[in-house]
């Protein structure tokens, strides 16, 4: 039956049918080919630009390169802040087969804490597998050697060197230099606002305080970048274009390593500050706050233990005593007040007063005592400064009045920031009627003027302000802006940095200024001067003024007894001075917390500093 | 006169070996083009080039060998081959080798073997054998048997799971039914049934990764780093090629390996990127030439069996080309179908050339029968 039907099949009809289907099929094939071609046209011609851009975006990456941070030198070219390679142990996860085994093997070679491993593993998860990730930073020399010797055992493990800030003198320059640390969110935001963020694409660190912060922009430099071709895993194939980074500018300070060391040695454990400046241009020669701390601790992120120790120390090492501490100036401002007295004709070089050992305001029972309870007798301006007679200045102060004192001292820089090139600075307090009203909501009493006249009560100054104001006397009314940085340099050239002196006070009679300088000269030169003993035998001609700031109120008839009161309430010893007398090249302030009398404690320290300055070091080439 | 003689002499020499000259020319052009692109797409990997050359040689040998077999012999072996293939498919499900989460391979000790490759040939051959043993156009019950012959291996392969291959095999079988003159009403009905079957496929038969591929196809940008990455990078490669291309060996997408599977399934994107639209048109031209030549051969065959098998193989070949290009250029979801004779890879190439061998056999043996 089946065979029969096959026999009578219609070949022609079947062929027609098949051919018909073949034509239909080829038609569909043709249509679908057209679809492909149309789609290719859309992709390759119509959207060509779009895909071309995306293709370039795929393969070209811009890799920023951080500039080298500018170096910091002392006045004779000794490095104070350098960039030196630190070594870190880095692993490339892609090349490591058994991470756990490798980590435990490494832990047997060098010390690796569980925290380091934990943080490392966290980074491994977060980053691409061919990226090198640090397991331990700041390897010491022994660890570097051990790892180098064992490197062949661990493929994918490298010891990487990276430039890192280092302060070779440790705590010697901390309060001036400051330090750098990792850029935090707030700083990043600030950089963004300043339009600087792009320049920091490759930078990890930023100046946190001190000069490192103040001159961040100059020290940082300009980022470079490489345009590189990468493959799909981000691995670099070749460099297409390279724009090198421009290193930050080096900065040169007026500070001197020798002077700083002297300051540190003479202060020992004594809390206080020493600051010295060239009065002719305001270049800071010494800047030391004691106790200090090691800024290197901060560069790689300080441990909380170390930080808490610094923060809660009773001696406040983080506190910058040169520019942030506000001490009562005590008798150190007597020359300044004397100058005001002379210039306003309130007193003359020959006027004398009788000092019975105390001063009384009319119709008031209170006795303002002199530090010599039996009094100095007849006192003129020379004796008053030289022997630091309080009564003379009580009377002068009352005659001058708070308004004139406040205005004149303000012009000398008291109560104002000096504008030194670090941000950590206090303005101190130069009291006035307005200040007292605003601060204490009280009127100014005549009784307030009396202690003010010997630099006590509300008047507070930073040690830096004291030398700035003293330099005004030396410069006859010209105010110098103190500055740590004296020059910038890069590979090609260097520029000097010296803000010009500003006229602050109009000179009425130059002779008055000479008289005041003379009184300070006699304080050192004449037997009986409060700083005389400290400077016996000095090879240079010095001038100065001592001060002893009373911190504890003493009852009317009681006697100050250093041993009887709390050590932290003992007098501050103060000294300001300059040398050489006829052509000053250095003006210095010493402030010692709770050290006692200025003449016996602060002046000898100033002597050490000046001795070094004139014999051993800085001035030798001048 | 001389030339004509030479030409006819060459033709007769080829005919002696049962080789169709134009088809061989098309295939050689395609293989040459493919090797050139592979050199670029493999990153100038000479080891891969060598392996591919050997494969092409083996595949050509298989083609020539099969071309020597008479269509009648092929027809006789169709059903046994089909039954043996079914047996292997069951075997692979029981003892098969698991690779990439799918059970496709049968380890024969000396080589791994994918029975689904056999079925690519066996299914259309068996369906053609059954349909051609009756008058054309087929009756309804012939069609039902034909569909059943497609469905059983399809489901077995889908279970491995290898959805792409199973669909291609079903398509090859259905092409036989289409070419045999299945009425349009039934075609529309079947299309409706398949559409209705799609949700079942989605819910019960597809694996998560397969569903993900389809979802990604619908919106590749939704997951640019995950499963959408392939298709986005591929489109970037194609689009950035422009009219003339970036130049041979100069394709950044492919040379820098942004393009995944660049030497296998996505090799078409390399052609587009480095040779531009012009290169694509040349490649499509070669494919179209081969398809047209094969379809012409099938219409010239004497027996229905030969016509149906050759027609089905031709259309299946086209489907490979279209599905691959469609997936690479974002017209279709990503299914693992290589670009025929261009992509780097083994078994499927041998199968493909075996199919061309069958077509050549159909084409050349006809003449032998016609001339005494």
Interface residues (C-beta under 8 A of the other chain):
Chain A: X2 X5 X6 X9 X10 X13 X14 X15 X17 X18 X19 X20 X21 X22 X25 X26 X29 X32 X33 X35 X36 X37 X39 X40 X41 X43 X44 X45 X47 X48 X50 X51 X52 X54 X55 X56 X58 X59 X229 X230 X231 X232 X233 X237
Chain B: X133 X134 X135 X136 X137 X178 X179 X180 X181 X233 X235 X236 X237 X238 X239 X240 X241 X242 X243 X252 X253 X256 X257 X258 X272 X276 X277 X280 X281 X284 X288 X291 X292 X295 X298 X299 X304 X307 X308 X311 X314 X315 X318 X322 X325 X326 X329 X330 X331
